[in-house]
């Protein structure tokens, strides 16, 4: 029987620690991974960026996302008996439905060269993981690829190119580690029409076989829990794949955390779950509301037909608002052609409060038996 996943994305943990972040459980200081394992965490999800560095060698921020950081965290998880999930972005910084920026080293390639680059890069990364006895249990080939990946070549509606690019990554994972499960991950988990349209087109375009579907679900962006339930119930049967809620979170407070970040107002992006968005969520942004939300989410996953609901990964539960740990440096913002500024936009959705104390939702996660 496959493990029911209680996962956490801890990609920013090393940076938070370097910047002074500390973690506590009932007033006792501890290692964040140890604390989370004590509350049931059995999987760590880690993102990987190709070359997340500026010309002067400085990090793009957001935890690093480079190979050394990723493997350091994977090794730390292994020492604690925790498995890990690898999230390929195939970019030098963030990817999501609004941006899928080509890595700097791939920007002059044509489609055949890009397909080969995806294969060779994936094979190289997986090979190093295997040599260091850190082979991931699950690999996501692309991150939130609802609008494709590696734009402009693999952008919706060009599903033939999307299938070729994702297929290159899947084949490389299979070659190096046939036992590793392969995931395709979309956002907007409450949008059933999106998932049907995307996977129908992918399969009709000759897309490589894969093992599980990953979904992102943030209640202030992605519809109601009932919409999530409907989508998961439908696609589990339609595609006969296991489902993992690969990114999920909600806020436990709407208190501003500017005094913790210690950034000038113009340098702070501010919280993603803004008041206007939070008002539409059917759970209050309180510790109790966050707990209720997670209980309902776990119930939805556990009730997916045919036992196809495999669990969840809570997104960045340990990203404290410490000075120096932000979502992107100025160089990263320029690379992505995004609007700034930097700072932390997720601290009010963590599973630790602004001072690093474990929140009640962790008890709910620990006590849920699926």
C-alpha positions in Angstrom: 0.0 0.0 0.0 1.4 3.4 -1.0 2.2 5.9 1.8 -0.4 8.6 2.6 1.6 11.7 2.2 1.8 14.4 4.8 4.3 16.6 3.1 5.8 20.0 3.6 7.7 22.2 1.0 10.7 23.4 2.9 12.7 24.9 0.0 13.4 28.2 1.9 14.4 26.6 5.2 18.2 27.0 4.9 17.9 30.6 4.0 15.5 31.3 6.9 17.9 29.6 9.3 20.8 31.6 8.0 18.8 34.8 8.4 18.1 34.1 12.1 14.8 32.1 12.0 14.2 29.9 15.0 11.5 27.3 15.6 9.7 26.3 18.8 7.2 23.6 19.8 5.5 24.4 23.1 8.2 26.8 23.9 11.1 24.4 23.3 13.5 25.3 20.5 14.1 22.7 17.9 15.0 21.8 14.3 12.1 22.7 12.0 12.3 19.3 10.3 12.2 17.5 13.7 9.2 19.5 14.9 7.3 18.9 11.6 8.2 15.2 11.7 6.8 15.0 15.2 3.5 16.3 13.7 3.4 13.7 11.0 5.5 15.0 8.2 6.8 12.1 6.1 7.7 13.9 2.9 9.7 17.0 2.1 9.1 18.8 -1.2 12.0 20.8 -2.7 12.1 23.0 -5.8 15.1 23.1 -8.2 16.1 26.0 -10.4 18.7 25.6 -13.2 21.0 28.5 -12.5 19.5 30.8 -9.8 22.3 33.3 -9.7 23.0 36.8 -10.9 26.1 37.7 -13.0 28.0 38.6 -9.8 27.3 35.2 -8.4 24.7 36.3 -5.9 21.6 34.2 -5.2 18.2 35.0 -6.7 16.9 34.5 -3.2 13.7 32.6 -2.2 15.8 30.0 -0.4 18.3 29.5 -3.2 16.7 26.7 -5.2 20.1 25.6 -6.6 21.4 22.0 -6.7 23.6 22.3 -3.6 20.8 23.7 -1.5 18.3 21.2 -2.7 20.6 18.2 -2.0 21.6 19.6 1.4 17.9 19.7 2.5 17.2 16.3 0.9 20.1 14.8 2.8 19.0 16.3 6.0 15.5 14.8 5.5 17.0 11.4 4.7 19.0 11.5 8.0 15.7 12.0 9.8 13.9 9.1 7.9 11.9 11.5 5.7 11.4 11.0 2.0 11.5 13.8 -0.6 9.8 15.0 -3.7 11.8 16.9 -6.4 10.1 19.8 -8.2 11.8 20.7 -11.5 10.9 24.2 -12.6 13.1 24.2 -15.8 13.9 27.8 -15.2 16.4 29.9 -13.3 13.7 31.2 -10.9 10.0 30.9 -10.2 7.6 29.3 -12.7 3.8 29.3 -12.5 0.9 29.8 -14.9 1.9 33.5 -15.3 5.6 32.9 -16.2 7.7 30.0 -17.5 11.0 31.8 -18.3 13.6 29.9 -20.3 16.9 29.3 -18.3 19.6 31.8 -19.3 21.7 29.0 -20.9 18.8 27.8 -23.0 17.5 31.1 -24.4 19.2 30.7 -27.9 18.0 27.1 -28.4 15.5 26.0 -31.0 12.9 23.3 -30.1 14.9 20.2 -30.9 17.8 21.6 -28.9 15.5 22.5 -26.0 14.0 19.1 -25.9 17.5 17.6 -25.8 18.5 20.1 -23.0 15.5 19.1 -20.9 16.5 15.4 -21.2 20.2 15.9 -20.5 19.6 18.2 -17.6 17.0 16.0 -16.0 19.3 12.9 -16.5 22.2 14.8 -15.0 20.3 15.9 -11.9 18.8 12.5 -11.3 22.2 10.9 -11.8 23.7 13.0 -9.2 20.8 12.3 -6.8 21.4 8.6 -7.3 25.1 8.8 -6.8 24.6 10.6 -3.6 22.0 8.0 -2.5 19.3 10.8 -2.5 17.0 9.6 -5.2 13.6 11.3 -4.8 10.5 9.2 -4.3 8.5 11.5 -6.6 9.6 13.9 -9.3 7.4 16.7 -10.7 8.4 17.3 -14.4 7.6 21.0 -14.4 5.9 23.3 -11.9 2.3 24.4 -12.3 2.4 23.8 -16.1 -1.3 24.8 -16.6 -0.2 27.2 -19.4 2.8 25.1 -20.4 6.5 25.4 -19.8 9.6 26.8 -21.4 7.9 29.6 -23.1 7.4 30.4 -26.0 8.0 26.9 -27.3 5.9 25.0 -24.8 3.1 27.4 -24.3 -0.6 26.5 -24.4 -2.2 25.7 -26.9 0.9 24.1 -28.4 0.3 20.8 -26.7 2.6 18.9 -29.1 5.6 20.8 -27.9 4.4 20.6 -24.3 4.2 16.8 -24.7 7.7 16.7 -26.2 9.2 18.8 -23.5 7.5 17.0 -20.6 8.2 13.7 -22.3 11.9 14.4 -22.4 11.9 15.0 -18.7 9.9 11.9 -18.0 12.1 9.7 -20.1 15.2 10.9 -18.3 13.7 10.2 -14.9 12.6 6.7 -16.0 16.1 5.9 -17.4 18.0 6.9 -14.2 15.4 5.8 -11.6 12.6 3.6 -12.9 11.2 3.2 -9.4 10.6 7.0 -8.9 7.1 8.1 -9.4 6.6 10.9 -12.1 4.1 13.7 -11.5 2.5 16.3 -13.8 1.5 19.3 -11.7 -1.1 22.0 -12.6 -2.4 24.9 -10.5 -6.0 26.0 -9.8 -7.2 22.8 -8.2 -10.8 23.9 -8.2 -11.0 24.3 -11.9 -12.3 21.0 -13.4 -12.6 22.3 -16.9 -8.9 23.3 -16.9 -7.8 19.8 -15.8 -10.0 18.0 -18.3 -8.9 20.2 -21.2 -5.2 20.1 -20.3 -4.9 16.3 -19.8 -7.1 15.5 -22.7 -4.9 17.6 -25.0 -1.7 16.2 -23.4 -2.8 12.6 -23.9 -4.2 13.2 -27.4 -0.8 14.8 -28.3 1.0 11.5 -27.5 2.2 12.6 -24.0 4.4 10.2 -22.1 2.9 8.0 -19.4 3.1 9.3 -15.9 2.1 8.1 -12.4 0.3 10.9 -10.6 -1.4 14.3 -11.0 -0.3 17.1 -8.7 -2.7 20.0 -7.9 -2.2 23.4 -6.3 -5.0 24.7 -4.2 -5.1 28.1 -2.4 -8.6 28.9 -1.3 -8.2 32.7 -1.9 -7.3 32.0 -5.6 -8.7 28.6 -6.6 -12.4 28.3 -5.7 -14.2 26.6 -2.9 -13.3 23.4 -1.2 -16.3 21.8 -2.9 -14.9 22.8 -6.3 -11.7 21.1 -5.3 -13.6 18.0 -4.2 -15.5 17.8 -7.5 -12.3 18.2 -9.6 -10.4 15.6 -7.6 -13.2 13.1 -7.7 -13.7 13.5 -11.4 -10.1 13.4 -12.6 -9.2 10.4 -10.4 -11.7 8.4 -12.3 -11.3 10.0 -15.7 -7.5 9.5 -15.9 -7.0 6.7 -13.4 -4.1 8.4 -11.7 -3.2 9.0 -8.1 -3.7 12.6 -6.9 -1.5 14.6 -4.6 -2.4 18.1 -3.5 1.1 19.3 -4.2 0.7 22.8 -3.0 -1.8 24.0 -0.4 -2.0 26.5 2.4 -4.1 29.2 4.0 -3.5 32.1 6.4 -3.7 31.9 10.2 -3.7 35.7 10.6 -4.1 38.9 8.7 -1.7 40.8 11.0 1.0 42.6 9.0 4.5 41.3 9.5 6.5 44.4 8.3 8.1 44.9 11.7 9.6 41.4 11.4 10.9 41.8 7.9 12.4 45.2 8.7 12.1 46.4 5.1 11.1 49.9 3.9 7.4 49.8 2.8 8.4 50.3 -0.9 10.6 47.2 -0.7 7.9 44.8 0.6 5.6 42.9 -1.7 3.2 42.1 1.2 1.0 39.1 1.8 -0.5 37.1 -1.0 -3.7 36.4 0.9 -4.7 40.1 0.9 -7.9 41.2 2.8 -10.0 41.4 -0.3 -9.2 37.9 -1.3 -9.3 36.5 2.2 -12.9 37.8 2.7 -14.2 35.3 0.2 -12.6 32.2 1.9 -15.1 30.2 4.0 -12.6 29.8 6.9 -11.5 32.7 9.1 -7.8 33.7 8.8 -7.1 32.6 12.4 -5.2 29.7 13.9 -8.6 27.9 14.4 -9.7 28.7 10.9 -6.4 27.3 9.5 -6.9 24.2 11.5 -10.5 23.7 10.2 -9.3 24.3 6.7 -6.6 21.6 6.9 -9.1 19.1 8.4 -11.5 19.6 5.5 -8.7 19.4 2.9 -7.4 16.1 4.3 -11.0 14.8 4.4 -11.5 15.7 0.7 -8.3 14.0 -0.3 -9.0 10.9 1.7 -12.5 10.5 0.1 -11.3 10.6 -3.5 -12.7 7.6 -5.3 -10.8 4.3 -5.5 -8.3 5.5 -2.9 -6.6 7.7 -5.5 -6.1 10.6 -3.0 -2.5 10.2 -1.9 -2.1 13.2 0.4 -0.7 16.7 0.4 2.3 19.0 0.6 1.8 22.1 2.6 3.5 25.0 0.9 6.4 26.7 2.8 5.2 26.2 6.4 8.5 27.4 7.8 9.0 30.6 5.7 9.3 33.0 8.6 9.4 36.8 7.9 13.0 37.2 8.9 15.1 40.0 7.5 17.0 38.9 4.4 14.7 36.1 3.2 12.5 37.3 0.4 10.7 35.8 -2.6 13.2 37.3 -5.2 16.2 39.5 -5.4 16.2 42.5 -7.8 18.3 40.5 -10.3 15.7 37.7 -10.1 12.9 40.1 -10.7 14.7 41.5 -13.7 15.3 38.0 -15.1 11.6 37.0 -14.8 10.5 40.4 -16.1 8.3 40.6 -13.1 7.1 43.5 -11.0 8.8 43.9 -7.7 9.4 44.5 -4.9 10.8 41.6 -2.9 10.1 40.5 0.7 8.1 37.6 2.0 4.5 37.3 0.8 3.7 34.0 2.6 4.6 34.3 6.3 1.0 34.6 7.4 0.3 31.2 5.8 3.0 29.3 7.6 2.5 26.6 10.2 4.7 28.6 12.6 3.8 32.0 13.8 6.0 35.0 13.1 8.2 34.2 16.0 8.6 30.6 15.0 6.0 28.9 17.4 4.2 25.8 16.1 0.6 26.5 15.3 -2.5 24.4 16.2 -3.1 23.2 12.6 0.0 20.9 13.1 -1.9 19.0 15.7 -4.8 18.5 13.3 -2.4 17.2 10.6 -0.7 14.9 13.1 -4.0 13.4 14.3 -5.6 12.8 10.9 -5.5 9.2 9.9 -7.0 9.3 6.5 
